[in-house]
Amino acid sequence: MLKPSIFKPLKPDFHSISFTAIFHKCKSMKQFKEAHTQLIINGLTHPPPSLRPIISFSALDPSGDIDYALLLLLRTSTPPTVFLFNTTIRGFSRARRPGSLLSSVLLFVRMGVLSLAPNNFTFTFLFQGCSNCVAFDLGRQFHGMVIKNSFEMDVFVRNSIIRFYSVCGTLDDARWVFDESSELDVVSWNSMIDGCIRNGNILEALSLFSKMTERNDISWNILLGGLVKFGCMDDAYRFFVEMPRRNMVSWVVMISGYAQNGQPKEALALFREMQMLDQEPNSAILVSVLSACSQLGALDHGRWVHCYIGKKCVRVDSILSAALIDMYAKCGSIDLAMQAFSTSRKRDVSAYTAAISGLAMNGCSEEALQLFEQMKGEGISPDGVSYIAVLCACSHAGWVEKGFHYFASMSDVHGIRPELDHYACMVDLLGRAGLLEEAEKFVASMPIKPDNVIWGALLGACRVYGNAEMGQRVGSLLVESDQNHDGRYILLSNIYAESMKGEDAEQVRKTMRRRKVNRVPGCSLIEVAGFVHEFFSGDRSHEKTEEIYLMWEEIVKEIKKFGYREETRAVVFDVEEEEKEAVIGHHSEKLAVAFGFLYTKSGSTLRIVKNIRICSDCHYAIKLVSKVFKRKIAIRDRKCFHHFEEGLCSCKDYWQGLQWSQMQLIIVLEGSLFLAVIMYELGIEELPLSKLSSRELLRMWCKSFPRRSDSEKIAYQWVFPQPREKHQSTLLLCSDPVSVTYHELEAGRVVAMC
């Protein structure tokens, strides 16, 4: 701070203090304003001091005040210079706020009114503003003025024009300016290469780079970023190795590129290489490393990074704080995630959103909504991403009315326009609740065209609830509009197979083969002793394969004592039953569980990450494993987290059609039109099955079901569809619609235990 004595009232004859020198010593906007105030109070504006330092700071410094710079420029007692106009125009061009480009243009017009001729820097800053706002027509007019004023050969103006046309997507115009230039510097080449990358022409960018006679660090990093942008990670790494010098930008581009392109193991390996070279990572690299840990479910790695941040006293900004919360949540440790949230210094919308999303994906929907309300109570306005997390929480919990309430409040309360991601959440919410017709009507009423993600959510719900007619209709649409997505074909094929339409199912698979769409193999990751182990379905490449397979066989023997039987319905190929059981028995998550049993302490939690949705058989098997062996098992698949404990799952068995924790067991009797439901709450040990009708059994169920509010009155409907296979029954609750379907069951066999 300036010394107070400087600003004591001055005598009228005191003019020896140089306020220009004082301006040069100011380091903050507050100090500049204090100095300027004292200048006016003491009547030292004649002759006026130079305003160059205060206008430059106000317009260009990140902590400055562009509006204050404009005020000084327009109200100065002496005619402002071209330099002051250029400085203020430059400040508005960099401001990136509504109306900033208009302010720059008005200042340019003001220069003409004052008969101040623009110079090369004036047009350079104007083109910068046009680029930031993608103002193509205005920029073309400035280009004409450049030619008229003979500035087209100026290197600064030319480079700004090349960038302007590149940003606006007219690469041919940018190339014409580049080719017509008689003098090209390294900035010209960099601008042209960056323009090619912006417009999707990586080959032209490589060609231009090879022709450069002089390259700087920016040249190498621009092309490296281009290779990463287009997913050419192998080429990017070779290019990275060949770089004459790697700066922090180079490391950021490569490590973040690996993380963003689904290669988390490579990201961690490169981070370790960086550590070996004694390179200190910045926060951007640490965010990418935490993202890689999230993808792998590598909790131990993530905790090490967290400790590293504390040890090196790295400043934890809002982005890094959110990355820590997200990492812990995606590794299945919601307690550590909330601990990271509670200890964060500044809880902004990013930190809250990461915590809300983490709670939602881990099955803590009620806590997620409570945190959302807490955020609003602290005066923090939610953004679109926050509402995605909230809608996901409602979807996982099956809260249809709450979901619609929050969906409406987006626009009504916070003025956020719903986007495709929000509509996809609503379709998923309705689909999970079994309201398939309502979901289809919702899609039809959307003000924007639904994308494949939305139709895919509806197709998945059709599979779960056995709506073959709608599933076939939606699936047929999807395999044509999203031809390279293997999951669309697989879902549609399964729906046909379960509807006893084997020929149609085979036709879908033939179409998939004809279009050369490869099925993404199921892959599961588990971290043990700091190392991430990877397993594929039927995998025998692991060095401990024999022990792993033997361990799973032992596990199966134990859970079969509690009623487990392989659900071969999940395999739709025309093979024998024994082969189906072998295929299902060697799914990647089962191998990961067996490996965890072999090499972790008894009673410890197993954390597994799978790249595709867990199948119904694996879900049921691992539920029993958690009950029989008293192990907590957390599996994150493509849809959500499954926290298995004591035979229960946090997903509430959505994919399997069982959503009642009150149910102890269900017995399906051959030739009967009723289910014997034994409830914990009722404490019934024996049921006179021959004397009870289906409706009487249903009334007994209703007595145990908790009362709801008037707005959620329970309406039950007993549904007996025509069996597609022998021994099949369905129970539907209309308020929380759930379909329970069992196939190929023997009479009197216990088919479910919760």
C-alpha positions, 0 to 999 in steps of 0.5 A: 500500500502507498504510505498515507503521508503521500496523500496528506492535503498539499499546500497550493504551491506544492507541485513538485510531486510527480503523480506520474511516478506514483502511478508507476509504483502502483500495483493494484487497482485500489492503489491506482484509484487512491492516487487518482483521487488524491490528484483530483482532491489536491487540484493537481490536474493542471497540467494533467499527469500522464494517464498512460500507466493507469489506463494501461493497468485498468484495461489490460491487467487481470485485476484491472477495471476496463470501465474505469479505463474507458471513463478516463479516456473519454473524460481526460482534459487533454486530447487522448493519443492513439496509444491510449485508444489502442490500449482501451480497444485491446482491453475490450477485445480481451474482455470476452464479455457481452458488448465488448466488441461493440465498445471496441468498434465505438472507440474506433469510430471515436478515433475517426471523429477526433481525426486520429488515424488508426495504426497497425496495432489498432487493426490487430486489436480489432481483429482479436475482438472479431475473432473472440466473437466470431464476427465474420462480416465485421472482420471482413470490413476491417480487412477492407480498411486494412487494404485501404490503409496499406497495412496488409503487409504488416506482420502483426496485422497479417497474423491477426487476419490469418487467425481471424479467418481460421477461427471463423471457419474460412480456412481458404481465406486464411490460406490466401492471406498466408500465401500472398504474404511476402514476409512470414515469421514464425507467428505466421506459420504457427497461426496457419498451422493452428488454423488447419487444426481448428478446421479439422485438417491435421494432414495439412498442419503436418505438411506446413510444420514440415516446411517450417525453417524456424520453429519455437516451443509454441510451434511444437506444442500447437502440433502436439495439441492437434495430434491429441485433439484428433486422438492420434495418441501414438503419433503424439507420443512419438512427436513428444519424444522428438521434441527438442525441448519440453516445457510445462505446456507439452507435459500438460497436453500429453498427460491430459490427452491420454486422460481425455482419450480413454488411456488412463494407464498411459497418463499415469505412466507419463506422470511417473516419468515426469516425476523421475525427471524432477519436473514439478507438475502444475495444477492442470496436470494434477487434475488430469492425473486425478481424472486418470485415477477416476477412470481406473478406480485407482483409489490408492493412486488417487490418495497418493496424488492427494498427499503429494498436493499437500506435501508440495503445498500446491494451491488447491483452486476450485478446479483441483478441489472438484477433481479430488472430490470427483476422484474419490466418488468415482473410486467408490469412496464417497466418505473420502469424497465428502471429507475432501468437500468439507475441507475445501477452502472455497466451496463454489458451484464446481465443488458442490456439483462434484459432491452432488454427482458423487452422492448420486452415482453412489446411491445416496440420492437423499443426501445429494438433494440435501446438499443441493438445497444447502448450496442454494441456501448459501447463495450459490446459484446452480448451473446446468451441470448441477441440475444434471447431477440432481436429475441423476439422483432423482433417477437412481432413487425413482423419484419421478415427481421430484425429478419433474419438480427440479426439471421445471425449476431449472428454467422457472427459477434459475433461467437455465435452458434444458439441454439434451443431457437434461432431457436424457436424464428425464427419459432415464428417470421415467424409464427406470420407473417403468413409465415407458409410454410416458417416456416415449411421449416425453421424447415426442414433446421435446422442443429439440431433436432427441439424440441417440443417447435419449433413444438409448435410455428408452431402449434400455428401459424397454429391455428391463421391463420387457416391452418388446414392442416398443423396444423393437421399434426404438431399437430398429431406429437406433441401429440405423441412426447410430450404426457404429455403436455396438450396444444398440445392436446387442440390446435389440438382439437380446430383446428379439431373443427374449421375445422368442424371435430368434431369426430377427435376433440373428438378423440383427447380429448379421447386420452388425457383422456386415457393417463391421461393428466390433463388440466392445469386450467386457473389461474389469479393473481392480487395484491391488497393492498399488497396481491396477489389474485388467481382466477381460471376459474369458481372459486367460492372459493373467499370470495367475489365471489358474488360481483365479479360475479355481477361486471362482469355482470355489466361490460358485460352490458356496453361493449355489448352496444359497440358490444361485444358478447361472442365468443363461438367458443372458446368453442369446447364442445358439449353444448348449446350456453347459456352454452358456454357463461357461461363458457367463461364469467367466465374465470379467467382473467375476474374474476380478472378484476372484483375484480380489479374494486371492490377494486382499485381506479378508473383510476388505472392500473390493473396488472394481471398474467395468467398461460396460453394464454389469449383466443380470447374472453377475449382479445376482452372483455378486450379491450372494458373494457379498452375503455369503462371504461378508465382503463389501464389493463396489462395482462401477459400470457404465450406468452407475455404482453398485455397492454390494453388502449383505446380499443387497445392492445400492442400485435397488436391483433396477436391472434385475427388476427387484426393487423391494427390500422388504421381500425375503423370498419369492416362490414360483409354483408350477401352474399357479396364478399367484405368488407366495410372498413371505414378508419380514414385517408380517412375520408369516411362517406358513401360508395356506396357498390352496385357500388364498387367492392372488388378490388376498396375497396382494392385500397382505403385501399392501398392509406391509407397504409404507403409506404415501402422501395423497399425491402419491397414492398407491394403486396396485394392479395384478398382471398375468401376461401370457407366458412366453416360456414355462413358469413365468409370472409378473407382478406390477406396482403402478406407483413404483412400476416394477416388473419381475420376470423369471425364465426356465424355472423348476416348480417350487424352486427358490428363485430370489433371496434379498 
